[in-house]
Amino acid sequence: MSPSTARGIGSRTAAAPISWGVCEVPGWGHQLPAPRVLSEMASLGLTATEFGPDGFLPACPDERTAVLAGHGLAPVGGFVPVVLHDAERDPLAGIAGVLEEFARSGAGTLVVAAATGLHGYDARPVLGGDGWRTLLDNLERIAAAASRRGMTAVLHPHVGTMVESAPEVDRVLEGSGIGLCLDTGHLLAGGADPVALARRAGRRVAHVHLKDVDAAAAAAVRSGRTGYAEAVAAGMYRPLGDGDVDVPAIVEALEGDGYDGWYVLEQDCVLAGEPAPGEGPVRDVRASVSYLLGL
């Protein structure tokens, strides 16, 4: 990888609150306050972040932008789980408000996950043909709505959602035109090969979540031997370079295909309590920043 490419990646590297254990799932461990999380992001030299779950940042877009700017952080967008497969529920009713908030906040990316409608990510229903047709149609509608606002919507394959496994990702790629959020960790945990996907479908990738994974722990989740939240709490997600994801091959494939979007660093974690200053998640994110920029 050339020095010029490395500089380009550095300017496109962003943070995410989930790396500090801030999550939308009820009961997901200790939740750190925004001032500490944002200050630690800035201390690592990061200049942009995703928003995190509702309640983490101010609901008012102007206030949200001001809080981020106070820490030298630009808004990237955010992760929005929404039920897409139920014909009796129109996801655009809620998505329209989210797009308005994102646009007023200056964010450009809506990261959609195909939520199950259940709490957490430890179980999911089986989706039939009608459900898939509804899901794919809703993805097209959401992508179009985002485009009308000058934003990009992407589908995030995610453990415990309706799009988790390699065949399900392929079904989205073949049945819709929405961009893909290449989450290296969730893809591997769901049984997909993120390197192969980056190489064959790189032009569909419009957003990237970079995380590393302990493959043995991920296999235990896939087989049902371990619950997802339990595995995350035990350290299934690792700092970049400390797991089994071939991060250099993924970045090389994407850059070679002309990818010019964000690389959002994510090491999902569950905190048991308040870490000491300078300890806890910031240490792992620092390791990931160093690894990525050292490529």
N, C-alpha and C positions, 0 to 999 in steps of 0.2 A: 504494500500500500504506500502510495507516494506521500511525501510530507504535505503537499497541498491538500490532498484528500483528508489527511488527519486533521489539518486545521479546519477544514470544512465541517468535519464531524464534530469537532469541539464546539463550534458555533451553533450546532443543531442538537446539542445534548441537553435534555431537560430532566427535571425531577418529578416525583409523584409522591403524594402523601402516604400512599399505602406502604412505601418503603420505611415509613416511620410507624407503621401499624395502624394508621388511620383508615378505617374501613366502614362501609355502609351496613355491614351485617350486624344485627343486634348481638351484644355480648362478645364482640370480637376483641377481647383483651382490653388493656388499659389504653385510653385515647389521649395522646399528647395534645397540648394546646397549640393552636396555630402559631403564636409568636415564637415558641421554641422551634417548631418544625421549620418555619420559614427562615428563621435566623440561621439554623444549621444548614439549610440548603444554600443560602448565600455564602456561608463560611467556606463552602467547598468550591466556590467559584462558579456555581450554576446560576444561570441568568433567566431561566424560564421554568415553569411548572404546570402540571395539570391541576385542576381545581380541588380534587378530592370530593368526598361525599357531602350531601346537603348538611348544613350546620357547621361544617369545618371553617368555611369563610363566610363573610357577610352575604346575606341573600341579595341585597341591593347591588346591582352590577357596578355602579359608580364606586360604592364603598369597597367592594371586592377588589376592583382594579387599584384603588388607592392603597389598600393594605399590601397588595403584592408589590406595587411600585415602591412602597416604603422600605422594602427589603431588596430592591433592585431586581425584581423578578417580573418577567413578562408572562401573560396568560397563554397557555397552549390550547386548552380545551379541557374536556373531562370525560370520565367514564359514566355512562348512563345505562343501567340495566332496565330493560323494558320488555313486557310480554308482547311477543310478535305473532304467536301461533294461534291465538284465540279469536275466532271470527266475531265474537260478541264484544270484543274490546278494541277500540280504535286507538292505537298508540300515538297517532298524530295529535290527538287532543292534548296530551301532555308534552309531546316533543316540541310543539310549536312554541310553548312558553319557554322551554329550555333553550331553543335556538335564539329566541329573543334575548334572553339573559346572556347567552354566550356572545352574541353579536355586539351587544352593548358593552360587554366586558373586554372586547377586542380579541376574543379567542377565535380560532379558525377551524377547530376540529371537534366533531361530535363522535365520541367513541361508544358505539352501541353494543350491548351484549343481549343475546336472546334469552331473557330471564324465563325461568320456569313458572313463576308465580308462587313458589314456595320460599320459605326463609332459608338463607344460607346456600351453600354449594355442595352439600353432602348427598343429595338425592335429586333425581329428575325423572319426569314421566317419559314414556315412549311416545314419539310423535308419528302419527299416521300421515297418509297422503294428503288429506284435506288440510291438516295442520301445516304441512310443509308448503303447500300452495299459498296459504295465508301468510306464512312467515316470509316467503320470498317476495310476495306482492308488497308486504309492508316494508321490507327493506328497500324496494324500488321507490316507494312513496317517500320514505324518510330521506333517501339520497337526493331525490328531486327537491324536497322541501329545503334541505340544507343548501343545495346548489343555488336555489332562488335567493337565499340570504348571503350568497358569496362564501359559503362555508363548505367543508368537506365532511361527509359522514362515512364512517368505516364500521365494519362489523368485526367485533372482537371475539374470536373463538375462546371459550373460557370453560374450565372444568366446572361441572355442575350446572351448565346452561344447556339450551337446546342445540347449540352448535359447539361440540367439544372434540369429536374424533376426526380423523383424517377423511373418512367418507362424507361426514357432515360438512366439513370445510369445502370439499370438492363440490358438494351439492349446491352450496351457496355460490361458489365461483362459476358454476355452470348455469345456474338458474337465475342469477341476478347480475346487475352491473355495478353493485356497490363496491367501494374500495375495501381492502382488507387491512385490519390492524394485525401485523405479524407480531404476536406475543410469543417470544421464543420459549418461555417457560410453560405457559398453558398448552401450547401445541405439543411439546414433548410429553407433558404430563397426561395429555389426552390421547397419546398414542401416535401422533403425527411426527414426521421428520421435518423440523423447521428449516434445515439446510436444503433439503430437496425441494420444499415448498418455495423457499426464497429463490432458488435457481429456476424453477419452472413457471412460477407465477409472480415473479418480481415486479412486473409492470402493473399488477393489481394492488400491490402494497402501497398504501398511502399514509401509513403511520406505523411506528415500530415501538413495541415495549420490549426492552432488553432485560432479560433475567436469566440467571443460570439455575440449574436444577440438579439435585441428587436423583439420578435415574432410578436407583433402587427404591427410594422413597416414593417416587412417582408411580412406579410399577405396583407398589403396595396399594396406592390409592385406586389405580385402574382396576385392580382385582377385587377391590372391596375389603381388603384386609385392614386398611386404615382409612379413617374418615379424612376428608380434605382439610378441614380446619385443624384437626389433630396433627396432620402431617406438616402443615405450615408452621404450627406452633413448635414443632420439633426441629424445624430448620430445613425443610425440603428445598426452599429457595435459597440459593447461595449467592454471594458476591460474584460478579463476572470473573471467569477464569478459575473458579473454585468448584465448579460442578461439571456436568457432562454435556452441556450444550457447546457446539463448536461455533462460538461467537465470531472468531475471525472469518470463517468461511461464509457465515451469513452476511456479515458486513461487506465482505468482498463481492458477493453475488449481488447484493442490492446496489452498491455503489457502481458496479459494472453495468447494471441495468439502468443507471441514471436516476436512482432514488435521491431525492433532495429534501426529504421531510425530516421530521423529528426522530431522534433516538431518545426515548423516555426510559430512564433507569428505574427499574422496579425490582425490588427484592421484598416481596410480600412477607410480612412478619406479624406475629402476635406477641404483644408485650404483657408481661405479668405485672409490671409496675413501672414507676418513673425511673428511667436510667439516670445515673450520675452524670453531671455535665461532661461533655466530650465522650461519653460512653454510649453504648447501645447502637441504634440504627445508623447514626452518623458515621460510625466507624466502618460499617459494611458498605455504605454508599460511597465513602471516600475510596475504598478499595476498588469499587466498580468504576468510578471516574478515572482513577489512575490506570486501570487495566485498559479501558476503552481508548483513552488518549495515548496510551503506549503502543497501540497497534501499528 
